[in-house]
Amino acid sequence: MRVLIAEDQPLLRDGLTRMLTAYGFEVVVALDDGSQLTEALVEHRPDVSVIDVRLPPSFTDEGLRSVIAARTEVPGLPVLILSQYVEQLYARELLSDRAGGVGYLLKDRIGDVQQFIDALRQVAAGATVMDPEVVSQLLQQRSSLAVLTPRERDVLRLMAEGRSNAAIAADLTITEKSVSNHINALFAKLGLPPSADGHRRVLAVLAYLNQ
Amino acid sequence: MGWRFARGARESGQLLVGAVIGLPAPFLLAMILLSVPASLVAGLGIVVFGVAGTLLRRLANVQRDRAAALLGRPIERPYADHPEGLLPRARAVVSDTATWRDLAWLVSQFGLGIAGLAAGLGLWLAAVECLTAPLLRALLPARTGFDPAVLEFTGRSTLLGWLLVPVGAGLALLAYRLPRHLLSGQARLAAALLRPTSAAQLSARVDRLTATRAAAVDASAAELRRIERDLHDGAQMRLVAVRMNIGMAQDVLDADPATARALMAEASASAGSALTELRDLVRGIHPPMLADRGLAGAAQALALSSSIPVELDLRLDRRLTAPVESAAYFVLAESMVNAIRHSGATLIQVAVADHGHFLSLAVHDNGRGGAHAGRGTGLRGIQRRLSAFDGSLRISSPTGGPTTLEMELPCAS
């Protein structure tokens, strides 16, 4: 799987390169700067990218802006954004094109290597992976999610974190069949009708990001 | 009609008060002028000067309040805080320009007060005499030894007596109208002489700025101490624990892989907590969102993460200087936290508007009100942050609500 890395701190960039190579990814470019990022994303069209929000030259949200620009040219280009902190505003901007294939994780999560690699693969496959911190913030404050049962909320949380049905079933120690029952129930409650585009998991996350 | 009489009487009364206030002038002038050279020779002069100075200030303050009420704008007191002790205090009062301006005012008030009162009363007297001239002529049949001035003037002619009645009416009108002009003249003079000179205003401003600068420096020093303590007791300690666990794991790796795995897991957990603490610390020093997107973005982020719905009205489309941006952000954040924690509100409205040379911030909630700066550290913290920039805070929070905080923060455009 071809991957692009944009990270200005050499230690983390080299670490990521080594780790991803060890897990069978092919690192096509590793940038230390955001000025060419949009062009690089559009030109190489990697299977997935790992991008720091804050990059030179502006050291603000260069990474995020470049990704959003690249995704308007290549819709659904899979990208995982890394940040030292999570902001709902950024999560919302990332998801606003509703195309899926995005992830937004705290840099800390790289420490949990297996889960990080899983998240990266999920994003490459077109899923949406939100950091548990974003998800828990949303679950705490959005009262409109009161229509969901506690179990459905658990399922939604894990779904937003990018887990597959099997992983959710293992996590909650229930059967995969009841996971899919819960998912269907909450799709209905959130007003997401069955459709062909297959992005309902993304839309479920968006449903409360946009509330 | 009644109120007109009441008003006329009140104004005449005020003229009387004005005259009375001016009356001690010669006495105080003499005391002060004599006491200054006298104090060079003997100590008694200082006491006399002190008493005279105090009386002078009392009188000046009374007049400041009267003039302020009449002119509808406050007249600030120009007196600086004087040092303790009789001698230093006396010296400070002598060298204070305000003392001499007060004295100049009092002397002029002496003349103006008496003249005003005389004019006010004299006009009424003359008006009454003119109006009653025909009656007087009839009632005083024979030439008496003491005739009213009018009759002296007109002789005892009946015709002239009747002609005086309209003159009397005119005088009465004048007597009714004139006092308010006299009073406002006195008030204007007082305002001109008794308000702080621009030099005094400037020096008061320097004093205030010195005080707020000291507060700002103190606050930032306290902040640095807090950061140092948090790093030292928090993240640093956790990283030491991480190294220790890894070191131990290295030692037992071959002999006891299970223990090594447990130690590594512990190390990983400690490193995770250290990261969380560092992240919170960074957010407390300077929120990353503020650095990325400026005040507008940071306010949006605040609104998004609030547990109560927030309506935002942002009229700001430029980046402010970093210190102003940061102060504005923390002031907004603190106001919103107050509203969320204490007000029981269901809606918060936040308005930020850029007026070029200042930024106005308003945070309104529909909660139970009753907030005031004396209680809790939140509002005082807001005040301190604003005062470091010469900004202002106005709190409106009647019991029962709603609460509105209006803040202004100067910022160069």
Interface residues (C-beta under 8 A of the other chain):
Chain A: V53 R54 F59 T60 D61 Q84 Y85 E87 Q88 L89 R92 K107 D108 G111 D112 Q137 Q140 Q141
Chain B: S268 A271 G272 L275 T276 R279 V282 R283 P288 M289 A291 D292 R293 G297 Q300 A301 L304 S305 S306 S307
